[in-house]
Amino acid sequence: MEVRTAGVVSGELKSLGYQVIEKVGKTGVVGILKNGDGPVVMYRADMDCNSVAETVNLPFASKKKMKNEQCKEVPVMHACGHDAHVTWMLGIAKLMSDLKSKWKGTLVLVGHPAEETGFGAIAIANEMYKKGVPVPNLLLGMHTGPIPVGTYLNKAGDRTAGAVQMDVTFLIIERILKFLQMHKKRERSFPTLTIILIFG
């Protein structure tokens, strides 16, 4: 869960003068900056951590661990660009606060929890409007990607949307093992004889 990150996002938004609503969809954070009459523009940034061990030997590398849904302790880090996404959102928060004389309307910044599983989107959509978040005229979001620096790809509608969780179990048919035992060739590989069943 993104408890620490939610705290950082909330603190930064408050320091910039945003009205902050916390615990939206458990750990989501919403910052609202009202600046007169005008459209409501919402920007969302996913801020959840992923179960990935950060292997770089740098001072800021994550050493954090948490328990997953099966209560197994796993390493976690802000992978898949989530650290960049939160940084961009906080940068937008500062710029828009500093440039209030240049625009009118309401800016809504959403720190999106549990994006990788898909459950965060459902949770915040079910809660945020009930908690006083204004309905946007325009919703924006960005994601990192393997494109040249300075390039921005844009498309209306859904883009890179989807979340699928899948556990895969590999089972080797018992007769292959018996064959290997019978021929006492355990040290050799028989890729042409191996049958693997995949259950998803």
C-alpha positions, -999 to +999 in steps of 0.1 A: +000+000+000+012+035-008+007+049+028+041+067+029+037+081-006+002+093+001+016+112+031+043+128+010+018+138-017-007+152+008+020+172+026+033+187-006-002+197-019-011+212+015+021+233+015+011+247-019-024+258-007-045+229-021-075+217-003-066+180+003-089+151+007-071+120+020-080+083+022-100+082-010-101+046-020-080+037+011-048+056+003-057+079-026-051+116-022-070+144-040-058+180-041-082+208-052-071+243-062-100+266-069-092+297-089-124+314-099-150+305-125-139+282-153-136+245-163-127+217-139-095+200-150-084+167-134-050+152-136-043+117-122-010+101-113-006+065-102+014+063-071+013+026-060+044+005-055+051-027-074+064-060-060+098-055-076+133-056-060+153-026-069+188-039-077+207-007-085+233+002-059+223+038-055+215+057-023+178+063-032+172+026-042+142+011-024+149-013+004+113-014+015+093-046+020+056-052+026+032-081+028+012-090-003-024-104-005-010-138+005+007-123+036+041-130+020+068-104+025+079-090-008+103-062-019+085-031-033+095+000-053+079+026-074+084+009-107+067+013-141+072+051-140+052+057-109+079+078-092+080+100-123+042+102-124+040+115-089+069+139-095+051+153-126+019+158-107+037+176-079+055+197-105+021+206-121+008+214-086+036+239-080+035+255-114-003+260-115-002+274-080+026+299-090+007+308-122-028+314-107-029+349-123-028+333-157-057+309-155-093+305-141-111+274-130-105+244-107-076+221-109-080+186-093-049+164-088-055+128-080-029+105-064-042+072-078-038+042-055-036+005-065-034+013-102-016-019-112-043-041-098-072-020-112-089-019-079-077+016-071-095+031-100-127+014-089-123+025-053-115+062-060-143+064-086-168+050-061-157+075-033-142+107-046-173+124-058-191+115-026-163+132-007-167+165-025-143+162-054-157+182-083-166+163-115-141+173-142-148+187-176-115+173-187-094+144-173-057+141-181-031+115-173+004+107-186+026+076-185+063+071-191+073+052-223+102+042-244+101+073-266+127+101-272+131+128-246+110+158-255+084+137-273+048+135-261+023+111-276-013+121-273-046+103-280-082+110-269-100+082-250-085+052-233-048+046-238-027+019-221-057+010-200-062-024-184-052-045-155-050-082-155-037-103-126-028-139-135-011-166-115+006-193-136+013-228-124+036-250-144+031-288-140+053-314-156+034-346-164+044-374-140+051-399-167+080-377-179+095-379-145+090-416-144+107-419-178+137-400-165+139-421-134+136-453-153+164-444-176+185-429-148+193-399-170+183-371-145+214-352-154+204-348-190+177-327-205+149-341-228+132-309-241+115-329-269+099-352-244+088-326-219+051-317-218+042-287-198+007-278-189+000-242-181-030-232-160-038-195-157 
